Amino acid sequence: MEKKNEVLDLSFEFALKIIKYCEELERAKKYIIAQQVLKAGTSIGANICEAQNCESKPDFVHKLKIAAKETSETDYWLKLCQRSEGYPDPGNLLLQLKSIEKLLGKIIATTKRNI
């Protein structure tokens, strides 16, 4: 039986929702922003996934810190969309992103204490 990994699961589900949101952006002809949101929003989970095959605890922390940086960038783009006229509302993506960000912070802090 595969062990449940909450941060991996949350980031994967978030990436799926980011893809749908970016399709909305493209329908609204917001191509450049759509690309930025898609890259940043899907790379969170990709980096968390990569961390699962790390070579050491410091490597694990490093990869998760990259994912945390991507959450910051995604937050920026989503807030920009939220506050710009003529852009589709990102809905609860910002709340979901905050959950991932908090969980990443806890995992990074716990792991750093145990290095």
C-alpha positions as MATLAB code, in Angstrom:
seq = 'MEKKNEVLDLSFEFALKIIKYCEELERAKKYIIAQQVLKAGTSIGANICEAQNCESKPDFVHKLKIAAKETSETDYWLKLCQRSEGYPDPGNLLLQLKSIEKLLGKIIATTKRNI';
ca = [
       0.000    0.000    0.000;
       1.350    3.401   -0.990;
       1.992    5.796    1.895;
      -0.096    8.997    1.827;
       1.927   12.148    1.195;
      -0.260   15.163    1.962;
       1.953   17.871    0.461;
       2.502   15.854   -2.713;
      -1.236   15.174   -3.046;
      -2.204   18.812   -2.366;
       0.338   20.152   -4.855;
      -0.790   17.696   -7.543;
      -4.456   18.665   -7.098;
      -3.431   22.324   -7.097;
      -1.538   21.847  -10.381;
      -4.634   20.330  -11.989;
      -6.670   23.371  -10.921;
      -3.936   25.711  -12.165;
      -4.145   24.063  -15.585;
      -7.906   24.707  -15.688;
      -7.440   28.305  -14.543;
      -4.802   28.889  -17.226;
      -7.216   27.580  -19.835;
      -9.651   30.271  -18.623;
      -6.898   32.870  -18.936;
      -6.187   31.753  -22.490;
      -9.884   31.940  -23.402;
      -9.714   35.536  -22.141;
      -6.645   36.011  -24.388;
      -4.313   36.566  -21.425;
      -1.634   34.350  -22.956;
       1.515   35.758  -21.336;
       0.096   35.680  -17.802;
      -1.376   32.230  -18.465;
       2.114   30.952  -19.292;
       3.614   32.490  -16.155;
       0.893   31.082  -13.883;
       1.120   27.665  -15.524;
       4.899   27.436  -15.159;
       5.042   28.609  -11.553;
       1.889   26.830  -10.371;
       2.771   23.425  -11.774;
       6.433   23.542  -10.788;
       5.501   23.553   -7.083;
       4.383   19.934   -7.276;
       7.181   18.992   -9.665;
       9.776   20.172   -7.137;
       7.992   18.438   -4.254;
       7.924   15.264   -6.354;
      11.632   15.628   -7.105;
      12.337   16.025   -3.377;
      10.887   12.551   -2.783;
      13.960   11.105   -4.514;
      16.534   13.294   -2.800;
      20.084   12.187   -2.066;
      20.211   13.571    1.490;
      18.220   15.608    4.011;
      19.933   18.849    2.932;
      19.055   18.011   -0.696;
      15.444   17.360    0.392;
      15.284   20.748    2.124;
      16.849   22.461   -0.901;
      14.259   21.032   -3.288;
      11.401   21.941   -0.959;
      12.779   25.486   -0.677;
      12.618   25.728   -4.467;
       8.972   24.597   -4.264;
       8.377   27.266   -1.588;
       9.855   29.923   -3.891;
       7.498   28.770   -6.627;
       4.555   29.189   -4.226;
       5.618   32.817   -3.731;
       5.818   33.406   -7.462;
       2.456   31.720   -8.046;
       0.942   33.845   -5.275;
       2.204   36.963   -7.036;
       0.711   36.017  -10.411;
      -2.626   34.941   -8.927;
      -2.948   38.154   -6.910;
      -2.116   40.140  -10.024;
      -4.908   38.336  -11.876;
      -7.287   38.819   -8.958;
      -6.751   42.573   -8.915;
      -6.554   43.208  -12.666;
      -9.607   44.211  -14.641;
     -10.759   41.762  -17.265;
      -9.027   38.743  -15.734;
     -10.877   35.643  -14.550;
     -11.105   35.365  -10.761;
      -8.621   32.790   -9.402;
     -11.294   31.763   -6.882;
      -9.986   29.661   -4.029;
      -6.610   28.972   -5.654;
      -4.981   31.504   -3.326;
      -6.355   29.700   -0.254;
      -5.181   26.335   -1.533;
      -1.781   27.826   -2.278;
      -1.547   29.186    1.290;
      -2.228   25.667    2.650;
       0.588   24.233    0.550;
       2.898   27.075    1.592;
       2.224   26.484    5.315;
       2.712   22.736    4.983;
       5.985   23.221    3.095;
       7.182   25.597    5.816;
       6.453   23.037    8.532;
       8.159   20.217    6.643;
      11.236   22.350    5.918;
      11.508   23.536    9.547;
      11.072   20.015   10.964;
      13.579   18.509    8.563;
      16.161   21.258    9.243;
      15.905   20.560   12.998;
      16.672   16.893   12.316;
      19.725   17.383   10.110;
];
